[in-house]
Amino acid sequence: MELAKLKWQCRRGSLELDLLLKNYFDTVYLQADNEEKTRFVEMLKLDDEVLLEFFLKTHTNK
């Protein structure tokens, strides 16, 4: 997938998701292996509500 398009898809409806996704893209994505890149692209297809719930649950369950 084209990097500019992928970076644009990291822009979401909430500031929290924007920050999380763009930070991952800028700091990890380019160095990730193909499997992780594929998972990230698939994750971006999820609705904002699902992503936010996932990140909140992951953070609070530590």
C-alpha positions in Angstrom: 0.0 0.0 0.0 1.2 3.5 -0.8 2.7 5.1 2.3 1.0 8.5 1.9 -2.4 6.7 1.7 -1.6 4.6 4.7 -0.5 7.6 6.8 -3.7 9.3 5.8 -5.7 6.3 7.1 -4.1 6.8 10.5 -6.1 10.0 10.8 -9.2 9.1 12.7 -12.2 10.7 14.3 -10.6 11.1 17.7 -7.4 12.8 18.8 -6.5 9.8 20.9 -6.5 7.4 18.0 -4.8 9.9 15.7 -1.9 10.2 18.2 -1.6 6.4 18.8 -1.8 5.4 15.1 0.4 8.2 13.7 3.0 7.6 16.4 3.1 3.9 15.5 3.3 4.7 11.8 6.1 7.2 12.3 8.2 5.2 14.7 7.6 1.5 14.1 5.8 0.8 10.8 8.6 1.3 8.4 10.9 -1.0 10.3 8.2 -3.7 10.9 8.3 -7.0 9.1 5.7 -7.7 6.4 3.4 -9.7 8.8 3.2 -6.8 11.2 2.6 -4.3 8.4 -0.2 -6.5 7.1 -1.8 -6.7 10.6 -1.6 -2.9 10.9 -3.3 -2.3 7.6 -6.0 -4.7 8.5 -6.4 -3.0 11.9 -7.0 0.3 10.2 -10.1 -1.1 8.5 -11.8 -1.4 11.9 -14.2 1.2 13.2 -12.9 3.9 15.5 -15.1 2.7 18.3 -13.6 -0.8 18.1 -10.1 0.5 18.0 -10.6 2.9 20.9 -12.2 0.1 23.0 -9.3 -2.2 22.2 -6.7 0.3 23.2 -8.5 1.4 26.4 -8.9 -2.3 27.5 -5.3 -3.1 26.6 -4.1 -0.1 28.6 -6.3 -0.7 31.7 -5.6 -4.4 31.9 -1.9 -4.1 32.5 
